Amino acid sequence: MAKPYTMNPGFYVPAADRYQHMEYARCGKSGLKLPRVSLGLWNNFGSVNVHENSRQMLLTAFDLGVTHIDLANNYGPLPGSAEETFGRVLDSDLRAHRDELCLSTKAGYYMWEGPYGEWGSRKYLISSLDQSLKRMKVDYVDIFYHHRPDPDTPLEETMGALADIVRQGKALYVGVSNYSAEQTARAADILKDMGVPLTIHQPRYNMLDRWVENGEPSLCDVLLERGIGAAVFSPLAQGLLTDRYLNGIPADSRAAGPCVFLNESGVTEDVLSKVRRLNAIANARGETMAQLALAWVLENPVITSVIIGASRPAQIEQNVKTIEKHVPLSDEEKAAIRTILEEK
């Protein structure tokens, strides 16, 4: 059970054993280490959410050794408000621990009106990061990502902006998100010529969406060859790889609502059948479906960290137990999982 915290500034004292809960992995060939479980502030940390719950989730995560907090300029809702929420918690509780945190943010999707409010121009990226730093109340972020490829801006301009952001001290490392294998390789080459490494990629990856393994070369091949780390989002497929949907679509679930990332059309009987069979493997191992899904992703040698979302502190505690209690999958279990996933 998560311990309660008061709103009094300075009251919070982090758990003395926080680094005993978590395993840390080197991000590619860089010197940066990330916790195997990171906390994403994509949802439930915005201005429409209860601030105290958001605060308790952040402090619970830090108490468990989750040092990597992942944001983007448009996270909320409303856009920008997740960064503002983090800035408030930094001021009230975590300012003394800034150097223990790895903060990341991104820019690429729509953020403000006019021709300079999205995509990958130098003007947009540098302006967006300046805004993010003000909202988060920090002088720099540890990782800054370009959030999606821009079909109209030359990649040299986008990567040049990232390189200059590092030189200006506004970010220590840079990465890309949602880039294909070919785009990632080109971006890495351009940055290398500028003397700045491409340190990390943030793709979507889970048991039901394995696109990073496909192609010649695959994104996994590119990342391994070039020493680039990976922090993956949606490792639980928006909740589909949990026990939430084993008996169908609950009326109060994400799939039953207007969510564009998971809706009823994606929750087919074929998918549910696979999840139920995967859940049986998890239960036989004494794990939950979610724990198995996270562990399966982390057993891919390319993956540095999984980025989890949460709506309450207990979910973070449960996911961190994946690291503490997980026994590596046997060859037989891997084969059984592969058979289930590859069935048509």
C-alpha positions in Angstrom: 0.0 0.0 0.0 1.3 3.4 -1.0 2.1 5.6 2.0 0.1 8.9 2.1 1.8 12.2 1.8 0.6 15.6 3.0 0.6 18.7 0.8 3.0 20.5 3.1 6.1 21.5 1.1 9.2 19.8 2.4 7.3 17.1 4.2 8.2 14.3 1.7 11.2 12.2 2.6 11.9 9.5 0.0 12.1 5.8 1.0 15.7 5.0 2.1 15.5 1.6 0.3 14.3 3.1 -3.0 17.2 1.8 -5.1 16.8 -1.7 -3.8 13.5 -2.2 -5.6 14.6 -1.4 -9.1 17.0 -2.8 -11.7 18.7 -0.3 -14.0 19.9 -0.9 -17.5 22.4 1.0 -19.7 20.7 2.9 -22.5 22.4 1.5 -25.6 26.1 2.3 -25.5 25.7 5.5 -23.6 26.6 6.1 -20.0 23.0 6.7 -19.1 21.2 4.1 -17.1 17.4 3.9 -16.9 15.1 2.1 -14.5 13.6 -1.0 -16.2 10.2 0.5 -15.4 9.6 4.2 -16.2 6.6 6.4 -15.4 4.8 8.1 -18.3 2.7 11.2 -17.7 0.7 10.9 -20.9 -2.6 10.7 -19.0 -4.0 11.2 -15.5 -1.5 14.0 -14.7 -3.2 16.9 -16.4 -5.1 19.9 -15.1 -8.4 18.0 -15.3 -7.1 15.4 -12.8 -6.9 15.5 -9.1 -3.5 17.0 -8.3 -3.0 15.1 -5.0 -3.5 11.7 -6.8 -1.0 12.7 -9.5 1.5 13.8 -6.8 1.1 10.6 -4.9 1.8 8.6 -8.0 5.0 10.5 -8.7 6.2 10.1 -5.1 5.3 6.5 -5.0 7.2 5.9 -8.2 10.3 7.7 -6.8 10.1 5.7 -3.6 10.3 2.5 -5.7 13.3 3.6 -7.6 11.5 4.8 -10.8 13.8 7.7 -11.6 12.8 8.2 -15.2 9.7 10.4 -15.7 8.5 10.7 -19.3 6.6 13.6 -20.6 5.8 15.5 -23.8 4.8 19.1 -24.6 1.2 18.1 -25.3 0.6 15.7 -22.4 -2.4 16.5 -20.2 -5.2 17.0 -20.7 -5.1 20.0 -21.3 -1.9 20.1 -23.4 1.1 21.3 -21.4 -0.6 20.6 -18.1 1.2 17.4 -17.3 4.5 19.3 -17.4 3.0 21.9 -15.2 1.8 19.2 -12.7 5.3 17.8 -12.6 6.7 21.3 -12.0 4.4 21.7 -9.0 5.5 18.4 -7.5 9.1 19.2 -8.2 8.7 22.4 -6.2 6.7 20.9 -3.4 8.6 17.6 -2.9 11.3 16.7 -5.3 13.5 19.8 -5.9 16.3 18.4 -3.6 16.3 15.2 -5.7 16.5 16.7 -9.2 19.9 15.1 -9.9 18.4 11.7 -9.0 15.8 12.1 -11.7 16.0 11.5 -15.5 13.4 13.8 -17.1 12.4 13.5 -20.7 10.0 15.5 -22.9 9.2 15.6 -26.6 7.9 17.8 -29.4 6.4 16.9 -32.7 2.7 16.8 -32.5 0.3 19.8 -32.5 0.8 22.2 -29.7 -0.2 25.7 -30.7 -1.9 27.5 -33.6 -0.1 28.7 -36.7 2.6 27.3 -38.9 5.2 26.9 -36.1 3.2 24.8 -33.7 3.9 21.2 -34.7 6.1 18.8 -36.8 9.9 19.2 -36.9 11.2 22.6 -37.8 14.1 24.1 -35.9 11.8 27.0 -34.8 9.1 24.7 -33.4 11.5 22.3 -31.6 13.5 25.0 -29.9 10.5 27.1 -29.0 8.6 24.1 -27.7 11.5 23.0 -25.5 11.8 26.5 -24.0 8.1 26.4 -23.1 8.5 22.9 -21.6 11.4 24.0 -19.4 9.3 26.8 -18.0 6.4 24.6 -17.3 8.5 21.9 -15.6 10.5 24.6 -13.7 13.9 23.1 -14.7 17.0 24.5 -16.6 17.4 21.4 -18.7 15.9 18.0 -19.4 17.9 14.8 -19.5 16.3 13.5 -22.7 14.6 15.5 -25.5 12.9 13.6 -28.3 11.5 14.5 -31.7 8.1 12.9 -31.3 7.3 11.9 -34.9 8.9 12.1 -38.3 8.1 15.3 -40.4 7.5 14.5 -44.1 8.2 18.1 -45.1 11.1 19.3 -43.1 14.6 18.1 -44.1 15.8 15.6 -41.5 19.1 17.5 -41.4 17.3 20.5 -40.0 15.4 18.5 -37.4 18.5 16.7 -36.2 20.5 19.9 -36.4 18.1 21.4 -33.9 18.5 18.5 -31.6 22.3 18.8 -31.8 22.2 22.5 -31.0 19.8 21.8 -28.1 22.5 19.5 -26.6 25.2 22.1 -27.2 23.1 24.8 -25.5 22.8 22.6 -22.4 19.0 22.4 -22.7 19.1 18.6 -23.0 21.8 16.1 -22.1 20.7 13.4 -24.5 18.4 13.3 -27.6 16.2 10.7 -29.1 13.4 10.1 -31.6 10.0 8.5 -31.3 7.8 6.7 -33.8 10.6 6.7 -36.4 10.9 3.7 -38.8 14.1 1.6 -39.0 15.3 3.5 -42.1 14.5 6.9 -40.6 16.2 6.0 -37.4 19.4 5.0 -39.2 19.5 8.2 -41.2 18.9 10.3 -38.1 21.7 8.5 -36.2 24.1 9.1 -39.1 23.2 12.8 -39.4 23.7 13.3 -35.7 26.9 11.4 -35.6 28.3 13.7 -38.3 27.3 16.6 -36.0 29.2 15.1 -33.0 26.0 14.3 -31.1 24.9 10.6 -30.6 21.3 9.5 -31.0 20.9 7.9 -27.6 17.4 6.6 -27.5 14.3 5.6 -29.5 10.8 5.5 -28.1 8.6 3.2 -30.1 5.3 1.4 -29.4 5.9 -2.2 -28.6 4.0 -5.0 -26.9 3.0 -8.6 -27.3 0.2 -7.6 -29.8 2.2 -5.0 -31.7 5.6 -6.3 -32.6 6.4 -4.0 -35.6 9.9 -3.2 -34.2 10.9 -6.9 -34.9 9.8 -6.8 -38.6 11.7 -5.8 -41.7 15.2 -6.2 -43.1 16.8 -4.6 -41.2 14.2 -4.2 -38.4 14.2 -1.4 -35.9 15.6 -3.8 -33.4 18.5 -4.5 -35.8 19.2 -0.8 -36.2 19.2 -0.1 -32.5 21.4 -3.0 -31.7 23.9 -2.3 -34.4 24.2 1.4 -33.6 24.1 1.1 -29.8 20.8 3.0 -29.4 18.6 2.3 -26.4 14.8 1.9 -26.4 12.2 3.0 -23.9 8.9 1.6 -25.2 5.4 3.0 -24.7 2.1 1.1 -24.6 3.7 -2.2 -23.3 0.3 -3.3 -22.0 -1.5 -2.3 -25.2 -3.6 0.3 -23.5 -4.7 -2.2 -20.9 -5.6 -5.0 -23.3 -2.7 -7.1 -21.9 -4.1 -7.1 -18.4 -7.0 -9.0 -16.7 -9.3 -6.1 -17.6 -10.7 -7.6 -20.8 -10.6 -11.3 -20.1 -14.4 -11.5 -20.0 -15.2 -9.0 -22.7 -15.3 -5.2 -22.7 -16.3 -3.6 -19.4 -18.7 -0.7 -19.7 -16.3 1.7 -17.9 -13.2 0.6 -19.8 -11.1 2.6 -22.2 -12.2 0.4 -25.1 -15.8 1.2 -24.4 -15.2 4.9 -24.6 -14.0 7.4 -27.2 -10.3 6.5 -27.0 -8.7 6.5 -30.4 -5.8 4.2 -29.4 -8.1 1.4 -28.1 -11.7 0.9 -29.1 -14.2 -1.9 -29.5 -13.1 -2.7 -33.1 -9.7 -3.6 -31.8 -10.9 -5.9 -29.1 -11.9 -8.9 -31.2 -12.6 -12.4 -30.0 -9.4 -13.5 -31.7 -7.4 -11.0 -29.6 -9.3 -11.9 -26.4 -8.6 -15.6 -27.0 -4.9 -14.9 -27.3 -4.9 -12.8 -24.1 -6.8 -15.5 -22.2 -4.2 -18.1 -23.2 -1.4 -15.8 -22.3 -3.1 -15.1 -19.0 -3.1 -18.9 -18.3 0.7 -18.9 -18.8 1.1 -15.9 -16.4 -1.1 -17.6 -13.8 0.9 -20.8 -14.0 4.0 -18.7 -13.2 2.3 -17.0 -10.3 2.2 -13.7 -12.2 -0.5 -11.4 -13.5 -1.1 -10.9 -17.2 0.3 -7.4 -16.9 3.5 -8.6 -15.2 4.0 -11.3 -17.9 3.5 -8.7 -20.6 6.0 -6.3 -19.2 8.5 -9.0 -18.5 8.2 -10.3 -22.0 9.0 -6.9 -23.5 12.0 -6.5 -21.1 13.5 -9.8 -22.1 14.1 -8.4 -25.6 17.8 -7.3 -25.4 17.1 -4.1 -27.3 14.7 -2.8 -24.7 16.1 -0.5 -21.9 12.9 0.4 -20.2 9.1 0.1 -20.4 7.1 3.2 -19.9 3.9 2.5 -17.9 0.9 4.7 -17.3 -1.1 4.7 -14.1 -4.2 6.1 -12.6 -3.4 5.3 -9.0 -0.3 4.5 -6.9 -1.1 0.8 -6.5 -0.7 0.2 -10.2 2.8 1.5 -10.1 3.6 -0.8 -7.1 2.2 -3.8 -9.0 4.3 -3.1 -12.1 7.5 -2.6 -10.2 7.0 -6.1 -8.7 7.6 -7.3 -12.2 11.3 -6.5 -11.7 11.5 -7.8 -8.2 9.8 -11.1 -8.6 10.1 -12.1 -12.3 11.9 -15.3 -13.1 13.2 -15.3 -16.7 11.0 -17.1 -19.2 12.1 -20.7 -20.0 12.6 -21.7 -23.7 9.4 -23.7 -23.5 7.4 -20.7 -22.2 8.9 -18.5 -24.9 7.9 -21.0 -27.5 4.4 -21.3 -26.1 4.0 -17.5 -26.1 5.4 -17.3 -29.7 2.9 -19.9 -30.9 0.0 -18.0 -29.4 1.1 -14.6 -30.8 1.8 -15.9 -34.3 -1.5 -17.8 -34.8 -3.7 -16.4 -37.5 
